Amino acid sequence: MKQIHPIPPLYSASSSVLILGSFPSVKSREQEFFYGHPQNRFWRVIAAVYGTSVPNAVEEKKKLILSNGLALWDVIAECEIEGSSDSSISAVKPNDISIILNNCPVKRIFVNGKTAEKYYIKYIQPKIGLKAVCLPSTSPANAAWSFERLCEAWKVIKL
């Protein structure tokens, strides 16, 4: 089923690190905010990396991202997808991340998982010429990575 990304990019004039996911899950699309599924470990990992409490409300999540110089969005603007299954993604139209790159001093780009990496390399990297570092997915589908291992890998966003 065709889905259009409902969430605007989150960034500020001081965002120097951009984190890109693939496409919002059903729960995230319902909440109209990133990483809305309670089993997704993104918010717990980011809170652990920055030594803060895990945010619950959208405003708390925005503050955590922006106060640490981060920007957040997804690679895909529109696609065919069944539920929240990354493996079902097809007919991809990428987001234009220049809206972020032109408005803040992004120095490094990270992608959350292999699906985001695949579509970043295919659609975005050729346009902007910047490589992204692929971090292990915080999705509950990535059960091979424990919370502790995820936190260790994701510390690189702070360097």
C-alpha positions in Angstrom: 0.0 0.0 0.0 1.3 3.4 -1.0 2.3 5.5 2.0 3.5 9.1 2.2 6.0 10.1 5.0 3.9 12.2 7.5 6.7 13.6 9.7 8.7 16.7 9.0 12.4 16.7 9.5 13.6 17.6 13.0 16.7 19.9 13.1 17.9 23.2 14.4 20.5 25.7 13.3 23.1 23.9 15.4 22.5 20.4 14.3 25.8 18.9 13.2 24.9 15.2 13.2 22.0 13.8 11.0 20.4 10.5 11.8 18.3 8.9 9.0 16.0 6.0 9.4 14.3 4.2 6.5 10.6 4.9 6.7 8.3 5.4 9.7 6.6 2.3 11.2 2.8 2.1 11.4 3.0 3.3 15.0 5.2 6.2 14.1 2.9 7.2 11.3 -0.1 7.1 13.7 1.8 9.3 16.2 3.3 11.4 13.5 6.7 11.2 15.2 9.8 9.2 14.9 10.3 5.8 16.4 6.9 5.5 17.9 6.7 1.8 18.4 7.3 1.0 22.1 9.6 -1.9 21.2 11.9 0.2 19.1 15.0 0.9 21.1 15.9 4.2 19.5 14.9 6.5 22.3 16.4 4.3 25.0 19.7 4.1 23.1 19.9 7.9 22.5 19.1 8.6 26.1 21.8 6.1 27.2 24.4 7.6 24.9 23.7 11.1 26.3 23.3 10.0 29.9 19.7 11.2 30.2 16.4 9.8 31.1 14.3 8.2 28.4 11.9 10.7 26.9 8.2 9.8 26.6 6.4 12.8 25.2 7.1 14.1 21.7 8.3 17.4 23.1 10.8 15.6 25.4 12.0 13.6 22.4 12.5 16.7 20.3 14.4 18.4 23.2 16.7 15.4 23.5 17.5 15.4 19.8 17.9 19.2 19.4 19.8 19.9 22.7 22.5 17.4 21.6 23.1 18.9 18.1 21.3 16.1 16.3 18.9 16.2 13.3 16.4 13.4 12.6 14.6 12.3 9.5 14.2 9.3 7.1 15.6 8.4 3.7 12.3 7.6 2.1 9.5 10.2 1.4 7.1 7.8 -0.2 6.9 4.1 -0.9 4.8 1.0 -1.1 5.0 -0.8 2.2 3.1 -3.6 3.9 2.6 -2.6 7.6 6.0 -1.7 9.0 8.0 -4.3 7.1 11.2 -2.9 5.7 11.6 -5.9 3.5 8.3 -5.1 1.7 9.4 -1.6 0.7 9.2 -0.8 -3.0 8.4 2.1 -5.4 10.7 4.4 -3.3 10.8 8.2 -3.6 13.6 9.6 -1.5 13.3 12.6 0.9 15.3 15.7 -0.2 17.6 16.1 2.7 19.0 19.3 1.3 16.4 21.1 3.4 18.5 20.0 6.4 21.9 20.3 4.9 21.2 23.9 3.7 20.0 25.0 7.1 22.4 23.6 9.6 26.1 22.6 9.8 25.8 18.8 9.4 29.2 17.3 9.5 28.3 13.6 9.8 25.4 11.5 8.6 24.4 8.2 10.2 21.7 5.7 9.0 19.7 3.5 11.4 20.1 0.1 9.9 20.7 -1.7 6.6 17.5 -0.7 4.9 18.2 3.0 5.5 21.7 2.5 4.2 20.6 0.7 1.0 18.3 3.5 0.0 20.7 6.2 1.2 23.4 4.8 -1.1 21.0 4.4 -4.0 19.2 7.8 -3.9 20.8 10.3 -1.7 24.6 9.7 -1.6 25.0 10.2 -5.4 23.2 13.6 -5.1 25.1 15.0 -2.1 28.4 13.1 -2.3 28.5 12.4 1.4 28.8 8.9 2.8 26.8 7.8 5.7 27.9 5.6 8.5 25.6 2.6 9.0 24.7 1.9 12.6 22.9 -1.2 13.8 19.1 -0.9 13.6 17.3 -0.1 16.8 14.3 -2.0 15.5 13.0 -4.9 17.6 13.5 -7.0 14.4 17.2 -6.6 15.0 17.2 -9.1 17.9 20.8 -10.1 17.3 21.9 -6.8 18.9 21.4 -6.5 22.6 20.6 -3.1 24.1 24.1 -2.9 25.5 25.8 -3.6 22.1 23.5 -1.0 20.4 24.5 1.6 23.0 28.2 0.8 22.5 27.9 1.1 18.7 25.7 4.2 18.8 28.3 6.1 21.0 30.0 7.1 17.7 27.3 9.8 17.2 28.9 11.8 20.0 32.5 11.8 18.8 
